[in-house]
Amino acid sequence: MSTVLADKPKTWKTRQERPATLEIVLLKRTYVLPWSQFLYAEGDNDEVGISFATHEIAISGAGLQALLGDLASQRIAELHEPARADQFEEGRAPCIREITVLKIEERR
């Protein structure tokens, strides 16, 4: 039995109401960043960068233009790094393959 790709949901969670934080769940660590510190997001279908006052997030995947729209409305509650087996999923549905979080060091 084949699965219709159009029916597959995005690999990030959004909410109707604006959440106070963005939770980034990596395989070995979880970050919770307040939306009040969100600065901007940029990217294309393959890569998205998200800037907060204290952290930079780099996301790679497919169909990430939809993620940029959700970031603009600040309705994303959670982003999950996929398990290794899920990183190579084929198809046209929006998906996240890798997330990297870097802490911005204070300059003195």
C-alpha positions in Angstrom: 0.0 0.0 0.0 1.5 3.4 -1.0 1.2 6.5 1.2 0.1 9.7 -0.4 2.8 12.3 0.2 0.4 15.2 0.2 -1.3 13.7 3.3 2.0 13.6 5.3 2.1 16.3 8.0 5.0 18.7 8.4 7.8 17.5 10.8 7.4 20.5 13.1 4.5 21.4 15.4 2.5 24.6 15.2 -0.3 26.0 17.4 -3.2 28.3 16.7 -2.2 30.5 19.7 1.3 32.0 19.8 3.4 29.9 22.2 5.8 31.7 24.5 8.7 29.5 23.7 10.3 27.5 20.9 11.4 24.0 22.0 14.2 22.5 19.9 14.5 18.8 20.7 17.8 17.3 19.5 18.8 13.7 19.9 21.0 14.4 23.0 19.8 17.8 24.2 16.8 20.1 24.3 16.7 23.9 24.1 13.8 26.1 25.1 14.1 29.6 23.6 11.7 32.5 24.3 10.0 33.9 21.2 10.6 37.3 22.8 14.3 36.9 21.9 13.6 35.9 18.2 15.4 38.3 15.8 14.8 36.9 12.3 14.8 33.8 10.0 16.1 33.4 6.5 16.6 30.6 4.0 15.0 28.6 1.2 13.6 25.2 0.5 16.7 23.3 1.6 18.1 25.4 4.5 16.7 27.8 7.1 18.6 29.9 9.6 16.9 31.2 12.8 18.5 33.9 14.9 17.7 34.5 18.6 19.5 36.9 20.8 21.5 34.1 22.4 21.5 31.3 19.8 21.7 30.6 16.1 19.8 27.6 14.7 20.6 26.0 11.3 18.1 23.6 9.8 18.5 21.5 6.7 15.8 19.5 4.9 13.3 19.7 2.1 10.3 22.0 1.6 11.4 24.4 4.3 9.8 27.4 2.6 6.7 26.4 4.6 8.8 26.5 7.8 9.8 30.1 7.1 6.1 31.0 6.9 5.4 29.4 10.2 8.4 31.1 11.8 7.2 34.5 10.5 3.9 34.0 12.4 5.8 32.6 15.5 3.3 29.8 15.8 5.9 27.0 16.0 6.0 25.3 19.4 8.5 22.5 18.7 11.2 21.5 16.2 12.5 17.9 16.4 15.8 16.5 15.1 15.0 13.3 13.3 16.5 9.9 14.2 19.2 8.9 11.8 16.9 6.5 9.9 14.4 9.3 9.3 17.0 11.7 7.8 17.0 9.9 4.5 13.3 9.9 3.9 12.4 10.4 0.2 9.5 12.5 -1.0 8.2 16.0 -1.5 6.7 16.6 1.9 8.3 19.3 4.0 10.8 17.6 6.4 13.7 18.5 8.7 16.8 16.4 8.2 19.2 18.1 10.6 19.2 20.8 13.2 22.3 22.5 14.6 22.1 24.9 17.6 25.0 27.3 18.3 25.2 29.5 21.4 26.3 33.1 20.6 29.2 33.9 22.9 29.4 37.4 24.3 32.1 39.6 22.9 34.1 41.7 25.3 
